[in-house]
Each structure stands twice: as C-alpha cells, then as structure tokens.
Amino acid sequence: MPAGVFTAPLQRPVHVGADWLEPAQRDYSRADHAIWDDLYARQMDLLPGRAASAFLAGTQKLALGRGGVPEFARLSAELGALTGWSVVPVPMLIPDHVFFWHLANRRFPAGNFIRTRETFDYIEEPDVFHDVFGHVPMLADPVYADYMQEYGRAGWKAMRHNRLKALGSLYWYTVEFGLVMEREGLRAYGAGILSGPSEIRFALEARSPNRIHLNVDRVVRTDYVIDDLQPTYFVIESFTDLYRQTVERDFDTLYQGLGPGFTYANTAVIDVDNVIQRGTLEYHLRGGRGSGATPV
C-alpha cells in the first residue's frame, strides 16, 4: 500500500510470508474430518429449498460431500477449470489489504483449521467449514466469481479513502448475508447464512427481520451485527444485478459523500427503501441471542 494508508496491525506468524499463505494445507485428523462430515450433513439437510440454486450447483460441481475436509489442491484445480479461482490456506484472519490482494487475483483465503465439537454450532473466527462450504461453491458461478474479484480490486480504493467500514458493509450484506430473489422465491447465497443452522431459517422464514431490495448507496451507510442474527437482509434480483450495481457505481464519488460513521441503524427502514417485508424486529427488541430470545 502507498505510504500513509492505514493497514490493520495484525501480528503475522513467523512461518508465513507477506502474502500470509501457509506453506501447505494442514493434515486433518480423523476427528477433524468427522466434524466436517457432520457439519456438511446438517447443513445439506437444511439447504434444499432455501439455498440459492447457484450454491447448490456449486456443491455438486465441486463434490464437497465426498467425505472429509476437501483437499485445497484438488478443489483449486476443479474450481480453476470452472472460473479461474483457487483456494489458498491462511492461518487466521488476515489483514484487509492482503485479503483484497488475494481476491483481486482470484484466490480465496480459507482458514487452515476446523472448529471443535465444543464450538460446533458457533465459532467467532471463520474456519475451513465456513470458508470452504459457505463461500467456495458460489465461486463456481461465473458472474459471482467476477463480482468477488471486483470486490478485491475495490478494496484498496476503499483504504485510500479511509472507507473500509463502508465497503465492509457491502461485503457483509452480500457475500456473508445476501439473499437473492429466484423464480421459486427468496433464497440465500451469503456464506454466513449457508454455513449456520439458525440463520438459514431466520433469514428466509422468520417474521422478525426486514427484507429490502439491495441499494448500494444505502447499504454502505448501514451498520451491521457481527455476533447475532441479522435484523435486516438485502435482496438482489440476480448476480448480474449485483455485479451491475457495484462495478458500475462510481465509488470515488460515493466515498466522498459519506460521513465518518454509519448513517443508518441495522434495524432501520427508510423512505427510499424498496421493501419486500418490513419485519416485526421482535427477536432483537427482546434482546437477541444474549437474552435467550427465540428467533421468530
């Protein structure tokens, strides 16, 4: 990055270089592979009729259910033949500018570890299941794959404008928690929804959350929740629609018009919104996960 641009001061492990890549994917134990298989089986029981058709097609094309944690080399060869992407192992969350650099070069960094039985239902730092099962199938879709590369290219521009939080909102509400309107109805394509058992039902079926058509200018001004179910989900018409709304937008001008913080709360519905469903917000009004409130 140019001098004077802030980058996250994460402590880089001594065994990785400036690209933060592990020398090789780790050797997983039999217990690790069993955790993957159990997580995979649980999610695949939930996702038919809820996951985006592109995601389900990706899981089949990449044969993620053939047993155990997928081998990155094989996965990269198969994904590379489809869209030119690869999957690379990283030890932990990596600095923003490095993450953007990998995406811009069609490499998806995946955590080189898997959760334990004790953290089976929820893990704070994304592991290999979240990264590979949640994200990688969508990279088999050519339009979505191009969107992810363009997002990586956009990252350094956001850093130069000191607007990482704004670009982070776009990632959060699309890549992690996005919904798409398909012919059969709403479906999930965001990895945060697809890799967890609670969010998939809540995002699509609960009365509580708002569901609003995606507007990029609105989304980058909207706060988000990192440790609970989302109060609001944004919906795209198609991945072509997502690509058009983002890649064709002049982000230099957009960033110059943003304030120093978020404009809208994550629960807000505003007058310019194209609302699909205005939620009751009951789950969050009752205190969310910390209160033991039941998602409804």
N, C-alpha and C positions, 0 to 999 in steps of 0.2 A: 504494500500500500504506500501511497505518497506520504512524505513526512507530514506530521501534524494531524493525520487521521487516526482517531481512536480505534484500537482493537482490544478485544476482551483479554484481560491479563490472566489467562489460564496457564497453569503450570504444566508444561509439556513433559511427559515421561521421557526419561533419558534414552529409552530404546527406540524411540520413533524420531523421524526427521522432521523437517519444516512442513512437510505435507501431512503430518500426523498419521500416516498409514502404518499399521502393524506390518512386520516383515512377512507374516503369513496368518491365515485364519487359524484359530486355536484348535486343538484336538479336544472335542467334547466327549464327556464320559457317557456311559450307558444311561445314567440317571438324567444327564442333560438332554440326551436325545428323547428320553421318555417324557420329559417336561414339554418339549416341542410338540411331540405327537399328541399329548393330552390337550395342550392349548389349541392345536390345529383342529382336532376333532370337535372341541367345544365350539369354536367359532364357526366351523363349517356347518354345524347343526343349526346355527342361528342365522346365517347369512343368506341362504336362498330366499328370494322374495324381498330381501332388504338391501343387499349389496348391489352396487352398480353392475350392469352387465359386463362392462369392460374389466372390472375387477375379477369377477368370476371367470371370465375368459382367460385372464392372465394367470390365475392359479392353475388352470388346466394346461395352458401352453407351457408353463414352467414346471409343471408337475411337482408343486410344493408339498403334496401329500404322499410322496413316495416313501417317506419314512425317515425320521430324524432331521436334525438341523441341516438344511441344504448346504452343499459344498459351493463356496463362492465362485470357484474357478468354473465349475460346470454351469452354474447359474449365469455367470457373466457371458460364457460362450453362447448359451441359448438366448439370453436377452440381447446380446450384441447382434445376433443374426436377425432379430426382430426389429430393433430400434437403435442399435448402436450404443446402448448403455452397458455399464458394468457395475458390479457391486464390490466395494472395497472395504476391508476391515479397519476399524478405528478403535482405540482403547476406551473411549469415553466421549462425552460431549466435546466437540472441537470448536475452536474459535470461529466466529462468524465469517471472517474473510477467507479462511481455509475451506469452510463448508461451501461458500459461494463458488470458490475456485473449482472445487470438485464437480459441483452441479454444472457449471458452465462448460466443463469438459466431459459431460455425460457420464460421470461416476457418482454412484450413490454411496455415501459413507454409512456403514452399518456397524452397530455396536458388536464387538467381538466377545460378547458374554451373553449368558442367558439367566433369567431370573431363577430364584429358588422356589421350592414348594411353599415356603413361608411368605413369599411375595408373589404367589401365583396369580392372584386376582388384580393386583395393582402394584406398579413399580414406578418410582419417580423418574429415574433416568432411563431413556429408551434402550431396550436390549435388542438382541438379534431377532426375537419374535416380532416385536413391534416394527422394527426397521424392515425386516425381510417380508414377513407376512403382510404387514399393514401397508407398506409403501411400494414394494417392488412389483407386484402384479400390475399396478397401474402403469408402470413404465413400459409395459408391453403394448400399450396403446400409443400409436404414433403421434397423435395430436397432443395428448397429455405429456408424453415424453418431451416434445418440443417445448411445451409450457414450462416444464421443470428446468430445462436448460436455460430458457429465457429468464426464469426467476434467478438462477445463479448469476447470469450476466447483469441483472438489475441490482444485485446485492452491493457491489462496490459503489455504484452510483448513490445508493441509499446511505452508505457510510460517508461518502464525501459531503452529502447534505446533512449529516447527523440525523437521519430519519430511519434508523434501524427498527425502532418500535413500530413505526407506521408500516414498513414492509413486513415486519413480523406479524402484524395483524392480518395482512393478506395471506401469508403462509398458514396462519392458524385457522382462518375461516375457509380456506380452500383445501390445501394439502392435508391438514390434520382433521378438520371437522366439516368438510364440504358435503353438500347434498346436491344431487342432480335430478331434474325432472325428466323421467323417461316415459315412454308411452303407457306403461303399466302403473305409473305413479312415482312418488318420491323414492329415491334410492341413495345410499351412502357411498361416497368414494373416498372420504377422508380417512387416513390411517388411524387417527385417534379413536374414531368410531368403530372401524372394522376390526381392530385388534383387541377390543374390550367387550365384555359380555353385557355390561349395564348400559353403555352409551348407545348401542345399536338400537335397542328398543326405545329408549328415551328420545333419541333424535328423530325417530320416524313415527312413533305411536303415542307418545305422551301428550297430554293437553297443556303441560306447563310451558314449554319453550316457544319463543317466537320463531317463525319460519318466514324469511324475507328473501326476495329475489336479490341476487348479488348486484351491487353497485360499487365499483372500485373506490370511487371518491368517498363514499360513505364508510366502507369497510376499513380503510386505512385510518379513519378518525375514531374507530370504535375499540374500546378496551375489551379484554378477554379474560377468561377464567382458566388458570393453569392447573388447579387441583380439585376440580369438581366437574359435574355435568354442566354443559353449556346452557345459559339462559336463552341464547339466540343462535340460530343456524342460518347460513346464507345459501341460497339455491341457485344453481346455474341451469341454463336451458340445455347446454351441451358442452363438450370440451372445446369445440370450436368457438362457442360463445365465450368461454373462459379465456381462451387464447386471444381472441379479438379484443375483449375488454381490457386486458392487461398489456399486451405487447403493443397495441396501437395507441395506448394512452401516453401522453407526454408527461412523464414523471418529474422531469426537471421543474416544469411549471407547477405541477401538483405539490411537490415538496415545498416550493417557495411560498405557497399559500397556507401551509399547515402551521398551527400553533405549536408551542413547546410540549404539550401533553395531548392526551386524547380529548376529543370533543364530546363523545357520546358514551354513556354507560353501556355495559354489556347487556342490560335489560331493556334498553330504550327502543321505542318505536317512534319514528319521526315522520313529519308530514310528507317528505319526499319518498318514503319507502313504498315499494310495491309489495304489499303484504300478502302472503299466502295464508298464513294463520297467525293471528295475534294470540299469544299464549296467555294462560292464567298466571304464570310465574309462581304458582303455588309452591313448587318444590323449593325455590330459592327464598320465597317470603317466609317459609317455615324454618329457614336456617341452613338448608342444603345438607351436604354429607356430614358435617360436624354435629348436626342436631339429631341425626338418625332419621331425618325425614324420608318418606317413601317416594321414589320418583313416580309421578302421575302425569 
